[in-house]
Amino acid sequence: MDRKTFLKTITGGTLAMTLAPNLMMADELSLNSFSAANKLTILHTNDQHSRIEPFDESYTRNPNQGGFARRASLIQKIRSEENNLLLLDSGDIFQGTPYFNFFGGELEFKLMSMMKYDASTMGNHDFDNGLDGFLKVLPNAQFPFICSNYDFKNTILDGKTSQYKIFNKNGIKVGIFGVGIQLDGLVGKKQYKETIYQDPVEVAQHYSNFLKNEKKCDLVICLSHIGYDYRDEPEKISDKILASKTENIDLILGGHTHTFLPEPQTFQNRQGKNVLVNQVGWAGLLLGRIDFFFDKNKNVQKISWNNQAIDSNIKA
């Protein structure tokens, strides 16, 4: 990503494209009219790829950008300002620097636990050390991995991941499930062994219905590692297709394609309702943020966003 695109990406704003199609664009005055109890802040990352330290100042594309310590400082600041917050990741935590080669993911999990991540899903690179390698470092992750379309029942990961989780933030019920990409042809068989891949659209429809209708969640989030879009393979399952072919998903937080979206995108689901999709590139260069503002009946009224750059302006 070049500097011009990066600067364009990190500007924040307020979405007119809300979950309810008849809402007006929120301005700062109207946002301030909502009580803190009715505001939910979602922070998210994807495709961190073991980039613990910032890129070197001599690096041509992203000089002195990123870094876990800076992200931790920013998250801590936001936590001090917001009462209801969820911190989520969409997979590919592993692979990309010697930190993973030496420590096998232990360091990434420890640092994410220190930042108090609430949940993550698994990306294809999280299988790079095999199921044994993942299980070995998993005790360092003090947060659940939500994998809804990977069936681990005949593997050593059976019972080690969750199919969904429900979080209650001051009365706001948030249901989360996760879908991952087809492993065959992308990951070696010896890495994923007897893991069974299930169709992400069918799985997403099942869990979104379950969470919205049976569990009465106010917001349903999909942690996705299937990719935002495939221009050369338009029929390949992506976040855009997932949004259009399902219902009851409110927000898709994506990964895999390292897409720096200029802002969260809105798509129509199969019922004609809006689904929000966001992805913040890779390597921890950005921290995604989406704020949902609910009325007293727990209906979303306004949404604001800010994909913030992780750079030297943040003091670690």
Kinemage of the C-alpha trace (Angstrom):
@kinemage 1
@onewidth
@group {chain A} dominant
@subgroup {mainchain}
@vectorlist {calphas} color= white
{ca met a 1} P 0.000 0.000 0.000
{ca asp a 2} L 1.497 3.332 -1.026
{ca arg a 3} L 1.477 6.408 1.188
{ca lys a 4} L -1.349 8.145 -0.700
{ca thr a 5} L -3.635 5.143 -0.331
{ca phe a 6} L -2.616 4.697 3.301
{ca leu a 7} L -3.445 8.296 4.204
{ca lys a 8} L -6.774 8.029 2.435
{ca thr a 9} L -7.593 4.872 4.352
{ca ile a 10} L -6.989 6.171 7.862
{ca thr a 11} L -9.507 9.001 7.863
{ca gly a 12} L -12.516 8.449 10.090
{ca gly a 13} L -16.153 9.287 9.650
{ca thr a 14} L -19.754 8.476 10.313
{ca leu a 15} L -21.749 6.111 8.168
{ca ala a 16} L -24.960 7.133 6.510
{ca met a 17} L -25.177 3.489 5.413
{ca thr a 18} L -26.473 2.160 8.684
{ca leu a 19} L -28.143 -1.139 9.462
{ca ala a 20} L -31.517 0.560 9.233
{ca pro a 21} L -31.906 2.043 5.710
{ca asn a 22} L -34.018 5.037 6.707
{ca leu a 23} L -31.556 6.647 9.117
{ca met a 24} L -29.912 10.004 8.579
{ca met a 25} L -26.145 10.492 8.702
{ca ala a 26} L -25.048 11.092 12.270
{ca asp a 27} L -23.176 14.255 13.151
{ca glu a 28} L -21.127 14.770 16.288
{ca leu a 29} L -23.991 16.493 18.105
{ca ser a 30} L -26.386 13.619 17.480
{ca leu a 31} L -23.763 11.060 18.516
{ca asn a 32} L -23.326 12.873 21.809
{ca ser a 33} L -27.041 12.484 22.463
{ca phe a 34} L -26.587 8.726 23.019
{ca ser a 35} L -25.693 7.531 26.499
{ca ala a 36} L -22.457 5.620 27.044
{ca ala a 37} L -24.511 2.581 28.072
{ca asn a 38} L -26.035 2.434 24.589
{ca lys a 39} L -22.734 2.654 22.721
{ca leu a 40} L -20.693 -0.382 21.681
{ca thr a 41} L -17.128 0.017 20.405
{ca ile a 42} L -15.690 -2.727 18.191
{ca leu a 43} L -11.911 -2.730 17.701
{ca his a 44} L -10.451 -5.219 15.248
{ca thr a 45} L -7.347 -6.468 13.464
{ca asn a 46} L -6.569 -9.070 10.827
{ca asp a 47} L -3.541 -10.714 9.216
{ca gln a 48} L -1.064 -9.601 11.854
{ca his a 49} L 1.522 -12.073 10.514
{ca ser a 50} L 3.795 -11.953 13.569
{ca arg a 51} L 4.731 -8.302 12.949
{ca ile a 52} L 5.649 -7.640 16.571
{ca glu a 53} L 7.867 -4.646 15.863
{ca pro a 54} L 7.235 -1.667 13.570
{ca phe a 55} L 8.566 -1.838 10.053
{ca asp a 56} L 12.088 -0.450 9.839
{ca glu a 57} L 12.474 3.215 8.931
{ca ser a 58} L 14.295 2.171 5.760
{ca tyr a 59} L 11.411 -0.020 4.591
{ca thr a 60} L 10.070 1.518 1.389
{ca arg a 61} L 6.359 0.796 1.698
{ca asn a 62} L 5.440 1.233 5.381
{ca pro a 63} L 8.423 2.891 7.109
{ca asn a 64} L 8.218 2.986 10.910
{ca gln a 65} L 4.577 1.880 10.897
{ca gly a 66} L 2.841 -0.812 12.921
{ca gly a 67} L 4.049 -2.503 16.100
{ca phe a 68} L 2.328 -4.387 18.915
{ca ala a 69} L 3.467 -1.995 21.647
{ca arg a 70} L 1.967 1.023 19.903
{ca arg a 71} L -1.271 -0.855 19.304
{ca ala a 72} L -1.415 -1.820 22.966
{ca ser a 73} L -1.030 1.835 23.981
{ca leu a 74} L -3.804 2.922 21.633
{ca ile a 75} L -6.126 0.174 22.832
{ca gln a 76} L -5.435 1.073 26.454
{ca lys a 77} L -6.322 4.709 25.713
{ca ile a 78} L -9.577 3.753 24.006
{ca arg a 79} L -10.476 1.419 26.884
{ca ser a 80} L -10.096 4.342 29.297
{ca glu a 81} L -12.640 6.293 27.264
{ca glu a 82} L -15.240 3.633 26.423
{ca asn a 83} L -17.361 1.476 28.726
{ca asn a 84} L -18.537 -1.193 26.282
{ca leu a 85} L -15.760 -2.546 24.077
{ca leu a 86} L -14.904 -5.709 22.149
{ca leu a 87} L -11.457 -6.409 20.675
{ca leu a 88} L -11.486 -8.996 17.864
{ca asp a 89} L -9.159 -10.556 15.290
{ca ser a 90} L -9.880 -12.252 11.973
{ca gly a 91} L -6.974 -14.663 11.692
{ca asp a 92} L -3.468 -15.148 10.260
{ca ile a 93} L -1.869 -14.180 13.538
{ca phe a 94} L 1.091 -16.403 12.620
{ca gln a 95} L 3.902 -16.324 10.052
{ca gly a 96} L 5.971 -13.532 8.608
{ca thr a 97} L 8.868 -12.749 10.964
{ca pro a 98} L 11.549 -14.653 12.934
{ca tyr a 99} L 9.422 -14.225 16.066
{ca phe a 100} L 7.124 -16.928 14.744
{ca asn a 101} L 10.026 -19.080 13.562
{ca phe a 102} L 11.588 -19.032 17.038
{ca phe a 103} L 8.562 -18.991 19.339
{ca gly a 104} L 5.856 -20.645 17.243
{ca gly a 105} L 3.127 -18.123 18.080
{ca glu a 106} L 3.637 -18.060 21.849
{ca leu a 107} L 4.685 -14.409 21.834
{ca glu a 108} L 1.788 -13.269 19.657
{ca phe a 109} L -0.729 -14.998 21.918
{ca lys a 110} L 0.822 -13.579 25.081
{ca leu a 111} L 0.811 -10.037 23.729
{ca met a 112} L -2.751 -10.304 22.441
{ca ser a 113} L -3.812 -11.620 25.845
{ca met a 114} L -2.134 -8.631 27.502
{ca met a 115} L -4.174 -6.391 25.186
{ca lys a 116} L -7.259 -8.333 26.335
{ca tyr a 117} L -8.496 -9.584 23.006
{ca asp a 118} L -12.000 -10.986 23.365
{ca ala a 119} L -11.897 -13.469 20.477
{ca ser a 120} L -10.236 -14.470 17.221
{ca thr a 121} L -10.846 -16.856 14.382
{ca met a 122} L -8.192 -18.972 12.648
{ca gly a 123} L -6.608 -18.093 9.320
{ca asn a 124} L -4.786 -20.480 7.000
{ca his a 125} L -1.358 -19.435 8.301
{ca asp a 126} L -2.399 -20.310 11.830
{ca phe a 127} L -2.059 -23.931 10.647
{ca asp a 128} L 1.569 -23.429 9.541
{ca asn a 129} L 3.046 -25.299 12.513
{ca gly a 130} L 0.370 -27.953 12.219
{ca leu a 131} L -2.374 -28.713 14.702
{ca asp a 132} L 0.261 -29.879 17.196
{ca gly a 133} L 2.097 -26.557 16.990
{ca phe a 134} L -1.097 -24.553 17.400
{ca leu a 135} L -2.214 -26.626 20.383
{ca lys a 136} L 1.208 -26.299 22.009
{ca val a 137} L 1.008 -22.491 22.209
{ca leu a 138} L -2.778 -22.240 22.639
{ca pro a 139} L -2.587 -22.040 26.491
{ca asn a 140} L -0.937 -18.642 26.023
{ca ala a 141} L -4.099 -17.278 24.400
{ca gln a 142} L -6.430 -16.034 27.122
{ca phe a 143} L -9.220 -15.597 24.586
{ca pro a 144} L -11.298 -18.074 22.556
{ca phe a 145} L -10.827 -19.055 18.943
{ca ile a 146} L -14.174 -19.118 17.194
{ca cys a 147} L -14.162 -21.520 14.238
{ca ser a 148} L -17.632 -22.350 12.979
{ca asn a 149} L -16.924 -24.040 9.634
{ca tyr a 150} L -13.851 -26.060 10.630
{ca asp a 151} L -14.858 -29.387 12.143
{ca phe a 152} L -12.020 -30.562 14.406
{ca lys a 153} L -13.829 -33.575 15.879
{ca asn a 154} L -11.257 -36.108 14.575
{ca thr a 155} L -8.239 -34.010 15.520
{ca ile a 156} L -6.360 -32.933 18.633
{ca leu a 157} L -8.148 -29.558 18.451
{ca asp a 158} L -11.496 -31.181 19.182
{ca gly a 159} L -13.118 -29.103 21.931
{ca lys a 160} L -10.317 -26.519 21.888
{ca thr a 161} L -12.189 -23.955 19.792
{ca ser a 162} L -15.706 -22.519 19.958
{ca gln a 163} L -18.394 -22.525 17.286
{ca tyr a 164} L -19.828 -19.258 18.582
{ca lys a 165} L -19.665 -16.920 21.568
{ca ile a 166} L -22.120 -14.469 23.057
{ca phe a 167} L -20.880 -11.375 24.861
{ca asn a 168} L -23.106 -9.211 27.042
{ca lys a 169} L -21.936 -5.614 27.173
{ca asn a 170} L -24.106 -3.732 29.625
{ca gly a 171} L -27.255 -5.370 28.292
{ca ile a 172} L -26.207 -5.342 24.628
{ca lys a 173} L -25.989 -8.969 23.456
{ca val a 174} L -23.372 -9.575 20.778
{ca gly a 175} L -23.228 -12.945 19.030
{ca ile a 176} L -20.020 -13.881 17.216
{ca phe a 177} L -19.195 -16.763 14.894
{ca gly a 178} L -16.215 -17.334 12.591
{ca val a 179} L -15.624 -18.751 9.109
{ca gly a 180} L -12.345 -19.744 7.492
{ca ile a 181} L -11.129 -20.393 3.975
{ca gln a 182} L -10.869 -23.761 2.205
{ca leu a 183} L -7.640 -25.351 3.463
{ca asp a 184} L -7.182 -27.969 0.749
{ca gly a 185} L -4.707 -26.663 -1.814
{ca leu a 186} L -3.721 -23.758 0.414
{ca val a 187} L -2.407 -25.578 3.482
{ca gly a 188} L -0.534 -28.883 3.485
{ca lys a 189} L -2.599 -31.908 4.487
{ca lys a 190} L -0.110 -32.766 7.225
{ca gln a 191} L -0.770 -29.344 8.777
{ca tyr a 192} L -4.554 -29.603 9.028
{ca lys a 193} L -4.871 -33.420 9.048
{ca glu a 194} L -8.503 -34.527 9.493
{ca thr a 195} L -9.968 -31.053 9.818
{ca ile a 196} L -13.210 -30.932 7.829
{ca tyr a 197} L -14.035 -27.755 5.907
{ca gln a 198} L -17.711 -26.849 5.728
{ca asp a 199} L -19.353 -24.393 3.357
{ca pro a 200} L -19.024 -20.924 4.946
{ca val a 201} L -22.278 -19.609 3.463
{ca glu a 202} L -24.335 -22.477 4.883
{ca val a 203} L -22.550 -22.284 8.228
{ca ala a 204} L -22.920 -18.494 8.382
{ca gln a 205} L -26.638 -18.750 7.670
{ca his a 206} L -27.071 -21.351 10.404
{ca tyr a 207} L -25.243 -19.428 13.120
{ca ser a 208} L -26.565 -15.992 12.217
{ca asn a 209} L -30.136 -17.324 12.417
{ca phe a 210} L -29.343 -19.104 15.667
{ca leu a 211} L -27.739 -16.072 17.293
{ca lys a 212} L -30.275 -13.526 16.099
{ca asn a 213} L -33.504 -15.480 16.421
{ca glu a 214} L -32.912 -18.103 19.113
{ca lys a 215} L -30.368 -16.331 21.300
{ca lys a 216} L -31.913 -12.892 20.657
{ca cys a 217} L -28.593 -11.153 20.049
{ca asp a 218} L -28.795 -7.443 19.331
{ca leu a 219} L -25.771 -7.576 17.035
{ca val a 220} L -24.369 -10.534 15.064
{ca ile a 221} L -20.729 -10.397 13.976
{ca cys a 222} L -18.919 -12.764 11.624
{ca leu a 223} L -15.144 -13.039 12.004
{ca ser a 224} L -14.159 -14.013 8.475
{ca his a 225} L -10.947 -15.296 6.965
{ca ile a 226} L -12.298 -16.028 3.494
{ca gly a 227} L -11.199 -12.824 1.740
{ca tyr a 228} L -12.977 -9.607 0.798
{ca asp a 229} L -13.197 -10.037 -2.975
{ca tyr a 230} L -11.657 -11.994 -5.874
{ca arg a 231} L -11.819 -10.015 -9.113
{ca asp a 232} L -10.300 -12.806 -11.191
{ca glu a 233} L -12.565 -15.418 -9.560
{ca pro a 234} L -15.904 -13.628 -9.068
{ca glu a 235} L -17.694 -16.841 -8.057
{ca lys a 236} L -15.223 -17.667 -5.290
{ca ile a 237} L -16.771 -17.291 -1.854
{ca ser a 238} L -15.789 -13.954 -0.336
{ca asp a 239} L -17.109 -11.526 2.245
{ca lys a 240} L -19.108 -9.754 -0.471
{ca ile a 241} L -20.780 -13.001 -1.505
{ca leu a 242} L -21.255 -14.089 2.109
{ca ala a 243} L -23.059 -10.834 2.863
{ca ser a 244} L -25.369 -11.133 -0.153
{ca lys a 245} L -26.309 -14.794 0.298
{ca thr a 246} L -27.161 -14.762 4.008
{ca glu a 247} L -29.363 -12.917 6.463
{ca asn a 248} L -29.108 -11.782 10.094
{ca ile a 249} L -25.406 -10.852 9.926
{ca asp a 250} L -24.887 -7.234 10.937
{ca leu a 251} L -21.100 -6.963 10.614
{ca ile a 252} L -18.402 -8.960 8.825
{ca leu a 253} L -14.839 -8.342 9.989
{ca gly a 254} L -12.659 -9.801 7.276
{ca gly a 255} L -9.161 -11.032 6.589
{ca his a 256} L -7.000 -13.080 4.203
{ca thr a 257} L -6.847 -10.738 1.184
{ca his a 258} L -4.962 -7.983 3.062
{ca thr a 259} L -7.506 -5.451 1.824
{ca phe a 260} L -7.159 -1.873 3.043
{ca leu a 261} L -10.755 -0.716 2.761
{ca pro a 262} L -11.091 3.088 2.642
{ca glu a 263} L -14.092 2.736 4.958
{ca pro a 264} L -16.489 -0.012 6.033
{ca gln a 265} L -18.497 -1.131 3.018
{ca thr a 266} L -22.238 -1.772 2.962
{ca phe a 267} L -23.885 -4.636 1.048
{ca gln a 268} L -27.447 -5.870 0.755
{ca asn a 269} L -28.207 -9.292 2.209
{ca arg a 270} L -30.724 -11.665 0.658
{ca gln a 271} L -33.545 -9.886 2.501
{ca gly a 272} L -32.456 -6.473 1.224
{ca lys a 273} L -31.057 -5.378 4.579
{ca asn a 274} L -27.652 -3.786 5.042
{ca val a 275} L -24.545 -5.710 6.090
{ca leu a 276} L -21.397 -3.841 7.058
{ca val a 277} L -17.997 -5.255 5.983
{ca asn a 278} L -14.595 -3.988 7.117
{ca gln a 279} L -10.984 -5.149 6.727
{ca val a 280} L -7.831 -3.302 7.792
{ca gly a 281} L -5.082 -4.631 5.533
{ca trp a 282} L -2.319 -6.567 7.240
{ca ala a 283} L 0.689 -6.438 9.580
{ca gly a 284} L -1.063 -4.376 12.244
{ca leu a 285} L -0.688 -1.156 10.252
{ca leu a 286} L -4.204 -0.103 11.232
{ca leu a 287} L -6.566 -0.646 14.130
{ca gly a 288} L -10.131 -0.855 12.906
{ca arg a 289} L -12.835 0.805 14.976
{ca ile a 290} L -16.592 0.802 14.530
{ca asp a 291} L -18.945 2.378 17.085
{ca phe a 292} L -22.576 1.278 17.208
{ca phe a 293} L -25.141 3.511 18.892
{ca phe a 294} L -28.307 1.796 20.110
{ca asp a 295} L -31.636 3.205 21.202
{ca lys a 296} L -33.348 2.084 24.407
{ca asn a 297} L -34.869 -0.896 22.550
{ca lys a 298} L -31.385 -2.067 21.475
{ca asn a 299} L -31.882 -1.122 17.831
{ca val a 300} L -28.880 0.330 15.997
{ca gln a 301} L -29.483 3.992 15.244
{ca lys a 302} L -26.075 5.348 14.244
{ca ile a 303} L -22.655 3.990 13.281
{ca ser a 304} L -19.314 5.799 13.263
{ca trp a 305} L -15.915 4.481 12.229
{ca asn a 306} L -12.197 5.168 12.315
{ca asn a 307} L -9.442 2.970 10.875
{ca gln a 308} L -6.536 4.453 12.810
{ca ala a 309} L -2.912 4.266 11.700
{ca ile a 310} L -0.437 2.633 14.064
{ca asp a 311} L 2.613 4.846 13.717
{ca ser a 312} L 5.189 6.911 15.620
{ca asn a 313} L 2.503 9.386 16.718
{ca ile a 314} L 1.420 6.724 19.213
{ca lys a 315} L 3.785 6.562 22.180
{ca ala a 316} L 4.366 3.001 23.284
